[in-house]
Amino acid sequence: VQLEAQAMGLPCVSFSSGGVVEAIEHEKTGLLAPEKDTDKLAEYIRQLLTDDTRRQAMGKAGRERMEQFFNIRIQCGQLEDIYRKVAS
């Protein structure tokens, strides 16, 4: 979900848990609250709702990060390279 949001140029706010930390770069593409810290999560949501400049900058950075690290063509090419090495 976080990757899809970033692909659309939207910053993400979530708990710092599991695979989310791989998808969101804290303070750059979104904001990550400590696990179960609902007060911090709410604060981060408020921050992005009230700061258009920051929200737009994070959204743009998220889109750029998606294009760089999660491009399907690049990912498939890298996977194919792994398969070729294993099969050799």
C-alpha positions in Angstrom: 0.0 0.0 0.0 2.8 2.4 0.9 4.6 1.7 -2.4 1.4 2.3 -4.4 0.8 5.6 -2.6 4.3 6.8 -3.3 3.9 5.8 -6.9 1.0 8.2 -7.0 3.2 11.0 -5.4 1.6 10.7 -2.0 3.6 10.8 1.2 2.9 8.1 3.7 2.4 8.1 7.5 2.6 4.7 9.2 4.0 2.8 12.2 7.7 1.8 11.9 7.0 -1.9 11.6 7.8 -4.8 9.4 8.3 -4.1 5.7 7.0 -0.6 6.0 10.5 0.6 7.0 11.8 -0.7 3.6 9.1 1.2 1.7 9.1 4.6 3.5 12.2 6.7 4.1 11.5 8.5 7.3 11.5 12.3 7.0 12.1 12.1 3.2 9.2 10.1 1.6 7.0 9.9 4.7 6.8 9.7 8.4 7.2 6.6 10.6 5.9 6.6 14.2 7.2 4.1 16.7 5.1 1.0 16.8 1.9 1.4 18.8 2.6 5.2 19.4 -0.8 6.4 18.3 -0.1 10.0 19.6 3.0 10.3 17.4 1.1 8.8 14.4 -1.7 11.4 14.8 0.9 14.2 15.2 2.6 13.1 11.9 -0.8 13.0 10.1 -1.6 16.5 11.4 1.9 17.8 10.3 1.3 16.6 6.7 -2.3 17.9 6.6 -1.2 21.4 7.6 2.1 21.7 5.7 1.5 21.8 2.0 5.1 22.4 1.1 6.4 19.5 3.2 3.6 17.2 2.0 4.4 17.9 -1.7 8.1 17.6 -1.2 7.7 14.2 0.4 5.3 13.1 -2.2 7.7 14.0 -5.0 10.6 12.3 -3.2 8.5 9.2 -2.8 7.6 9.1 -6.5 11.3 9.5 -7.4 12.3 6.7 -4.9 9.7 4.4 -6.5 11.1 5.1 -10.0 14.6 4.5 -8.8 14.2 1.4 -6.6 10.9 -0.2 -7.4 10.7 0.0 -11.2 9.1 -3.2 -12.5 11.4 -3.3 -15.6 14.5 -2.9 -13.5 13.4 -5.3 -10.9 12.5 -8.0 -13.5 15.8 -7.5 -15.2 17.7 -8.0 -11.9 15.6 -11.1 -11.1 16.4 -12.5 -14.5 20.1 -11.9 -13.9 19.9 -13.9 -10.7 18.1 -16.8 -12.4 20.8 -16.8 -15.2 23.6 -17.0 -12.6 21.8 -19.8 -10.7 21.1 -21.7 -13.8 24.7 -21.5 -15.1 
